[in-house]
């Protein structure tokens, strides 16, 4: 005996999923032919455009990187020296700490 709510349910049919000849689901559309390739002219134009962008870029990126690193290291050293100067005990503090 089937319970009443299940008896009213519609029958199970095909999901509509397309299957290949081996029974596996087909996801998306299979290509019929290769996509057209870029022409030699298009490739040449793209290379020229990239060369112009590179020329405007401003030289060797390694040199710019090293320059930026040196600048940041100098800034860090100057900030460390300033912090050491500010946090150093005053001469009077050093003398009073020895007396204790």
N, C-alpha and C positions, 0 to 999 in steps of 0.2 A: 504494500500500500504506500502511495506517495503522499507526503504531507501537502495540504492545500496550497501554500504559497509557491512551492516548486512546481506543482502541476500547472499553474497558470503561466509559468515562465515560458518565453518563446524557445523554440528548438535551437540547438547550436548548429550553425552552418559554417561555411567557409569564411575566413577572415578577409578574403579578397587579396591577400598577399600573393604576389606573383612568385612562382617557383621556377628554378631552372630545370633542365632535364634530369638532374640528379636529385631533385627534391629540396635543394637549398634555397632559402629566400633570396630574391634578387633585390638588392638595395640600390636605388638610383638606376640610371640608364647606362648601359654599356656603350662605349664609343664604337662607332662603325669604322672610323678612320683616324689617323693621326691628325693633330691640329696643324695648321699651316705654320711653317717656321718663319722667323724674322728674315727679311731680305738683307742682303749684304749692305745695301744703302742705309737701311735703318740701323744696323749694327755700327756702321761707320759714323753716322750722325750721333749716336749715343756715346761712342767713345770720344768724339770731339767735344761733346757737351761736358762729359766728365773731366776731360783734360783742361777745359777752360775753368771749371769749378776748382780743380786742384791748383791751377796757377793762381787763382784769386785767394786760395787758402792761406798763403802767407808762409811758405817755406817748410822747413823740416820740423815736423811735430815733436821729434825727440829733443831738439834744441830748446824749443819752447817749453817742453815739460821740465827739462833740467833747470831752465831759468826760473820757472815757477817754484820748483822744489827748493832751489837755493834761496829765493826770496822768502819763502815761508819758513825755512830753517833760520834765516837771519832774524825774522820777526819773532820766532819762538825764543831764540837766544836773547834778544833784547827784552822781551817780556819776562823771561826767567831772571835776568839780571835785575830788572826793576822790582820783581817780587822779592828777590833775595835782599835787595837794599831796603825795602819797606819792612820786611819781616825780621831783619837782623836786630838783635837786642842793642839798645842804646848803651853807650859806655857807662853811664850811671847804673843801669840795670845790671850790667856785668859785674861791676864792683860790689853792688849790694848783694848779689847772689853769692859772691865769694865770702862775704862776711858772715853769712848764715851758716 
